[in-house]
């Protein structure tokens, strides 16, 4: 009798072990094309996506100017909020991007965390500061497909000049950097910076949202303080050349072909200020001269979440990076 019980216990333990192994295997072999740090974007933007109490602390709750009517149409409301980001007094924001590159069964994950702030410097000039902290834990062949360094942009709208700097002396956790031993630190015309780097986040959202280039997939108006609008870009020909070629500016990738772009805007109902933008891009491209692999087709998914505070406020920023 005790032998049967012991055999039964071993059987149960064996089944549990098999289940655990199976669960582990499913995690190991999860398709890298799945969204990183999120499921379907629409599933995440429900009534609980925004904490009402936190809205009081982000500096985005001021009343709209007198005689200003906040749009109610979804696309018009998004355009209103994006115009404030691009042309308003200023704001502070943080962002986090996860980029998954997969080629011939090899996957590499790149992370970029940073800040984008817009305001004025000590001279009263209109400026913006963009900080990008590139980091990844990839090693081996995949390690050659990722970056670990800081890259910053200081745009002066009044002078038309942009400071560009890169350095390996940085801290991704503390979001600090030192340019004392910078690998690059130069000032160029902003147009020259755009030619080389394609997108400068301090100049506004890089996608032009119109009624003719997207479809609304969800419009959540249930939350008392915010409205969450999710859309898909369905006209890729409307994308600017700079946006399409953004991932080619390192010289390691070419032939960008987008397959999907999904964006969710969280907007303050009271004044039309955008408080969060979540964007997932999927495309395939050609990786050029990748170590061991050579030039191969690569599938890419980039997910970016940017949160804003103190929207349309005069933010005093430094005079340089």
C-alpha positions as CSV (number, residue, x, y, z in Angstrom):
1,X,0.0,0.0,0.0
2,X,2.8,2.4,0.9
3,X,4.6,1.4,-2.4
4,X,1.5,2.4,-4.4
5,X,1.3,5.7,-2.6
6,X,5.0,6.4,-3.2
7,X,4.5,5.5,-6.9
8,X,1.5,7.8,-7.1
9,X,3.5,10.7,-5.5
10,X,6.3,10.2,-8.1
11,X,3.7,10.2,-10.8
12,X,2.3,13.5,-9.6
13,X,5.7,15.1,-9.2
14,X,6.6,13.9,-12.8
15,X,3.5,15.5,-14.2
16,X,4.1,18.7,-12.4
17,X,7.7,18.7,-13.7
18,X,6.5,18.1,-17.3
19,X,4.0,21.0,-17.0
20,X,6.7,23.3,-15.7
21,X,9.0,22.3,-18.5
22,X,6.3,23.0,-21.0
23,X,5.5,26.4,-19.6
24,X,9.2,27.2,-19.6
25,X,9.5,26.1,-23.2
26,X,6.6,28.3,-24.3
27,X,8.4,31.3,-22.8
28,X,11.6,30.4,-24.5
29,X,10.1,30.0,-27.9
30,X,7.6,32.9,-27.8
31,X,7.5,34.5,-31.2
32,X,9.6,37.7,-31.1
33,X,7.1,39.4,-33.3
34,X,4.8,39.7,-30.3
35,X,4.5,43.1,-28.7
36,X,7.2,43.7,-26.0
37,X,6.0,44.9,-22.6
38,X,2.4,44.9,-23.8
39,X,-0.2,42.7,-25.4
40,X,-2.6,44.1,-28.0
41,X,-2.4,47.9,-27.6
42,X,-6.2,48.1,-27.5
43,X,-6.4,45.6,-24.6
44,X,-4.2,47.9,-22.5
45,X,-6.1,51.2,-23.0
46,X,-9.2,50.4,-20.9
47,X,-10.8,52.4,-18.2
48,X,-8.0,51.4,-15.8
49,X,-5.2,52.6,-18.1
50,X,-5.1,56.0,-16.5
51,X,-5.2,56.6,-12.8
52,X,-7.5,59.6,-12.1
53,X,-5.6,60.5,-9.0
54,X,-2.3,60.9,-10.8
55,X,-3.8,63.4,-13.2
56,X,-3.6,66.0,-10.4
57,X,0.1,65.8,-10.3
58,X,1.2,66.0,-13.9
59,X,0.6,69.7,-14.4
60,X,-1.7,69.2,-17.3
61,X,-5.0,70.2,-15.7
62,X,-5.2,73.9,-16.3
63,X,-8.3,75.4,-17.8
64,X,-8.3,76.0,-21.6
65,X,-7.8,79.6,-22.7
66,X,-11.0,81.7,-22.9
67,X,-13.0,81.4,-26.1
68,X,-11.0,78.3,-27.2
69,X,-13.3,75.4,-28.1
70,X,-11.8,71.9,-27.6
71,X,-12.5,69.7,-30.6
72,X,-14.8,66.7,-30.0
73,X,-14.0,64.9,-33.3
74,X,-11.4,62.2,-32.6
75,X,-8.9,63.2,-35.3
76,X,-9.4,66.9,-34.8
77,X,-8.7,66.4,-31.1
78,X,-5.5,64.5,-31.7
79,X,-4.4,67.2,-34.2
80,X,-5.2,69.9,-31.5
81,X,-3.0,68.1,-28.9
82,X,-0.1,67.5,-31.3
83,X,-0.1,71.1,-32.3
84,X,0.4,72.1,-28.7
85,X,3.3,69.7,-28.4
86,X,4.9,71.2,-31.5
87,X,4.0,74.8,-31.1
88,X,3.0,75.4,-27.5
89,X,5.0,77.1,-24.8
90,X,6.8,73.9,-23.6
91,X,6.5,70.6,-21.8
92,X,8.5,67.9,-20.1
93,X,8.3,64.2,-21.2
94,X,9.9,60.8,-20.7
95,X,9.9,58.0,-23.1
96,X,10.8,54.3,-23.4
97,X,11.4,52.4,-26.6
98,X,11.9,48.7,-27.2
99,X,13.2,47.5,-30.6
100,X,13.2,43.9,-31.5
101,X,15.2,42.9,-34.6
102,X,14.9,39.3,-35.9
103,X,17.0,37.9,-38.8
104,X,17.4,34.2,-39.8
105,X,16.4,33.1,-36.4
106,X,18.7,35.5,-34.5
107,X,16.9,38.0,-32.3
108,X,18.3,41.1,-30.7
109,X,16.5,43.5,-28.4
110,X,17.5,47.2,-28.2
111,X,16.2,49.5,-25.5
112,X,16.2,53.3,-25.7
113,X,15.0,55.4,-22.6
114,X,15.1,59.1,-22.5
115,X,13.6,62.6,-22.2
116,X,12.3,65.3,-24.4
117,X,11.8,68.7,-22.9
118,X,10.8,71.9,-24.7
119,X,10.9,75.5,-23.3
120,X,13.3,78.5,-23.2
121,X,16.9,78.9,-22.2
122,X,18.4,81.7,-20.1
123,X,18.3,84.1,-23.0
124,X,14.6,83.5,-23.6
125,X,15.3,81.6,-26.8
126,X,13.0,78.7,-27.8
127,X,14.9,75.4,-27.3
128,X,14.3,71.7,-26.9
129,X,16.5,69.0,-25.4
130,X,16.4,65.4,-26.4
131,X,18.2,62.7,-24.4
132,X,18.6,59.1,-25.7
133,X,20.0,56.4,-23.5
134,X,20.7,53.3,-25.7
135,X,21.3,50.1,-23.8
136,X,21.0,46.3,-24.3
137,X,22.1,43.1,-22.6
138,X,22.7,41.2,-25.9
139,X,26.0,39.4,-26.4
140,X,27.6,37.3,-29.1
141,X,26.4,37.8,-32.6
142,X,23.3,39.6,-31.4
143,X,25.5,41.9,-29.4
144,X,26.8,43.4,-32.6
145,X,23.3,44.4,-33.6
146,X,22.6,46.7,-30.6
147,X,24.0,50.0,-29.2
148,X,25.1,51.1,-25.8
149,X,25.7,54.8,-25.6
150,X,24.1,58.2,-25.0
151,X,23.0,60.5,-27.8
152,X,21.6,64.0,-27.3
153,X,20.2,66.9,-29.3
154,X,19.9,70.5,-28.3
155,X,17.7,72.4,-30.8
156,X,17.7,76.2,-30.7
157,X,14.7,77.3,-32.8
158,X,15.7,81.0,-32.7
159,X,19.3,80.5,-34.0
160,X,18.5,77.5,-36.3
161,X,21.4,75.6,-34.7
162,X,21.5,72.1,-33.1
163,X,24.1,70.6,-30.8
164,X,24.7,66.9,-31.3
165,X,26.6,64.8,-28.8
166,X,27.4,61.2,-28.1
167,X,29.3,59.6,-25.2
168,X,29.9,56.3,-23.6
169,X,30.0,58.0,-20.2
170,X,26.4,57.7,-19.1
171,X,24.1,56.1,-16.6
172,X,20.8,54.6,-18.0
173,X,19.3,54.2,-14.5
174,X,20.0,57.7,-13.2
175,X,19.5,59.3,-16.7
176,X,22.8,61.2,-16.5
177,X,25.7,61.7,-18.8
178,X,29.0,63.5,-19.1
179,X,30.4,65.1,-22.3
180,X,33.9,65.6,-20.9
181,X,35.1,62.7,-23.0
182,X,32.4,62.8,-25.7
183,X,32.9,60.8,-28.8
184,X,31.0,63.5,-30.7
185,X,30.1,67.0,-29.7
186,X,29.3,69.5,-32.5
187,X,26.9,72.3,-33.4
188,X,25.4,72.3,-36.9
189,X,22.5,73.8,-38.8
190,X,19.2,72.1,-37.7
191,X,18.6,71.3,-41.3
192,X,21.9,69.5,-41.4
193,X,21.0,67.5,-38.3
194,X,17.7,66.5,-39.9
195,X,19.4,65.4,-43.0
196,X,21.6,63.1,-41.0
197,X,19.3,61.9,-38.2
198,X,15.9,62.2,-39.9
199,X,13.8,62.8,-36.8
200,X,14.4,65.4,-33.9
201,X,11.8,64.7,-31.3
202,X,11.9,68.2,-30.0
203,X,10.2,69.4,-33.2
204,X,7.0,67.5,-32.6
205,X,5.4,64.1,-33.3
206,X,6.9,62.5,-36.4
207,X,3.7,61.3,-38.0
208,X,1.1,63.6,-39.5
209,X,-2.3,62.3,-38.4
210,X,-5.2,63.0,-40.8
211,X,-8.6,61.6,-41.6
212,X,-7.3,60.2,-44.8
213,X,-4.3,58.2,-43.5
214,X,-5.7,56.3,-40.5
215,X,-8.7,54.5,-39.1
216,X,-9.9,54.7,-35.5
217,X,-10.0,51.3,-33.9
218,X,-11.1,52.4,-30.4
219,X,-12.4,55.6,-28.8
220,X,-12.7,55.3,-25.1
221,X,-14.7,58.2,-23.6
222,X,-15.7,56.5,-20.4
223,X,-13.0,57.9,-18.1
224,X,-14.2,61.1,-16.5
225,X,-10.8,62.9,-17.0
226,X,-9.3,61.5,-20.1
227,X,-10.2,60.3,-23.6
228,X,-8.1,57.4,-25.1
229,X,-8.1,57.2,-28.9
230,X,-6.4,54.3,-30.7
231,X,-5.8,54.3,-34.4
232,X,-4.0,52.4,-37.1
233,X,-2.2,54.1,-40.0
234,X,-3.6,52.6,-43.2
235,X,-1.9,54.8,-45.8
236,X,1.9,54.3,-45.5
237,X,2.5,56.6,-48.5
238,X,1.5,59.5,-46.2
239,X,4.5,58.9,-44.1
240,X,7.4,61.4,-44.5
241,X,10.6,60.2,-46.1
242,X,12.4,61.2,-42.9
243,X,10.1,59.0,-40.8
244,X,10.5,56.0,-43.1
245,X,14.3,56.4,-43.3
246,X,14.8,57.1,-39.5
247,X,16.1,53.6,-38.9
248,X,18.5,53.8,-41.8
249,X,20.5,56.8,-40.4
250,X,23.1,54.5,-38.7
251,X,24.0,53.0,-42.1
252,X,23.2,49.5,-40.9
253,X,19.7,49.1,-42.4
254,X,18.0,50.0,-45.7
255,X,14.8,49.3,-47.7
256,X,12.3,50.0,-44.9
257,X,8.8,48.7,-45.6
258,X,6.1,49.3,-43.0
259,X,3.5,46.6,-42.4
260,X,1.6,48.2,-39.4
261,X,1.6,51.3,-37.2
262,X,-0.7,51.5,-34.2
263,X,-1.0,54.5,-32.0
264,X,-2.9,55.3,-28.8
265,X,-3.3,58.9,-27.6
266,X,-4.4,59.6,-24.0
267,X,-5.8,63.1,-23.9
268,X,-7.0,65.4,-21.1
269,X,-10.7,66.0,-21.7
270,X,-10.7,69.4,-20.0
271,X,-8.1,71.2,-22.2
272,X,-7.1,68.8,-25.0
273,X,-3.6,68.2,-23.7
274,X,-2.0,64.9,-24.7
275,X,-0.6,63.1,-21.6
276,X,0.6,59.9,-23.2
277,X,1.3,58.5,-26.6
278,X,1.9,54.7,-27.1
279,X,3.1,53.6,-30.6
280,X,3.9,50.2,-32.0
281,X,5.6,50.0,-35.5
282,X,6.2,46.8,-37.5
283,X,8.3,46.7,-40.6
284,X,10.8,44.6,-42.5
285,X,14.1,45.9,-43.9
286,X,17.5,44.8,-45.1
287,X,20.3,44.7,-42.6
288,X,23.6,45.7,-44.3
289,X,26.8,43.8,-43.6
290,X,25.7,42.2,-40.3
291,X,28.5,40.2,-38.7
292,X,28.4,36.6,-39.8
293,X,25.1,37.1,-41.5
294,X,26.0,39.6,-44.2
295,X,23.1,41.5,-45.8
296,X,19.9,39.8,-44.8
297,X,16.2,40.5,-44.4
298,X,15.2,41.6,-40.9
299,X,11.8,42.0,-39.2
300,X,11.6,44.8,-36.7
301,X,9.1,45.8,-34.1
302,X,9.5,49.1,-32.2
303,X,7.3,50.1,-29.3
304,X,7.5,53.5,-27.8
305,X,5.6,54.9,-24.8
306,X,6.0,58.7,-24.1
307,X,4.4,60.5,-21.1
308,X,4.0,64.3,-20.9
309,X,3.7,66.7,-18.0
310,X,3.5,70.5,-17.6
311,X,2.1,70.7,-21.1
312,X,1.9,74.2,-22.7
313,X,3.9,75.7,-19.8
314,X,7.1,77.9,-20.0
315,X,9.8,75.5,-19.0
316,X,13.3,77.0,-18.3
317,X,16.0,74.7,-19.7
318,X,19.8,74.7,-19.9
319,X,21.8,76.7,-22.5
320,X,23.3,73.5,-24.0
321,X,23.5,69.7,-23.5
